[in-house]
Structures are given as C-alpha cells and as structure tokens.
Amino acid sequence: MFVSHRDLIEKKQISEYITKQVLVGPKEGWKDHVMRMFTLEKGGKAPRHSHPWQHIIYAVEGKGNLYMEGKDYPLKAGSVAYVPDDADHQVSNASDEKFVFICIVPERGDQ
C-alpha cells in the first residue's frame, strides 16, 4: 500500500522549464506502469518524439497543447488524451501560467 501527496514527492528538474515527479510506480508497488506528473513552466515543452509504447495524459491545471500526428489538441484541467504506440507527439504549455499534467506509461516507458 502507498499513500502520499504530490507536495511530498521528489521533483526532478528535467529542463529549465520542466519538472517531473514519479507519483506511483514499481517502488510504490505498481509493477507494470508508472504514473508521473509533469509541471511545464511558461515556455515549457517536451521535444517532439515517438516511442513504441502508449500512454495516457490527464491535465491537472493550466492550459497546454498536445501535438499529435500533425494536429494540435488544446488541453485544460480535466482534459484526457490517449497517445498510441509510435505516434509523433509533443506536449507544451499554452499560457503564461504553469501547465501540470499526469502521464501514465508502461514501466519501460519511464525514462
């Protein structure tokens, strides 16, 4: 069993504009998947990329954009998205405020 709060979980600086937290994963008992939370500051964006695993995105706060397979999808708190295997995609902050989202991937996808 694992119970915590996001404010108590370690934050890793991924870039100048992005922090990552592993909320639940193998260390907490979830053997097959990892639930991460990313915070993108103003100007923050992940590189465009693809990978051989699917993932789920849930927007927690702020406004963002999901570029996927040549199309832009606006995201706001409460938005959900499914990104299939090998899809070309990118998540970015679309406002002056921070954009926070949860991303769930298979364990092998937590890099």
C-alpha positions, 0 to 999 in steps of 0.5 A: 500500500502507498499513500502520499501527496504530490507536495511530498514527492521528489521533483526532478528538474528535467529542463529549465522549464520542466519538472517531473515527479514519479507519483506511483510506480514499481517502488510504490508497488505498481509493477507494470506502469508508472504514473508521473506528473509533469509541471511545464513552466511558461515556455515549457515543452517536451521535444517532439518524439515517438516511442513504441509504447502508449500512454495516457495524459490527464491535465491537472491545471493550466492550459497546454497543447498536445501535438499529435500526428500533425494536429494540435489538441488544446488541453485544460484541467480535466482534459484526457488524451490517449497517445498510441504506440509510435505516434509523433507527439509533443506536449507544451504549455499554452499560457503564461501560467504553469501547465501540470499534467499526469502521464501514465506509461508502461514501466519501460516507458519511464525514462 
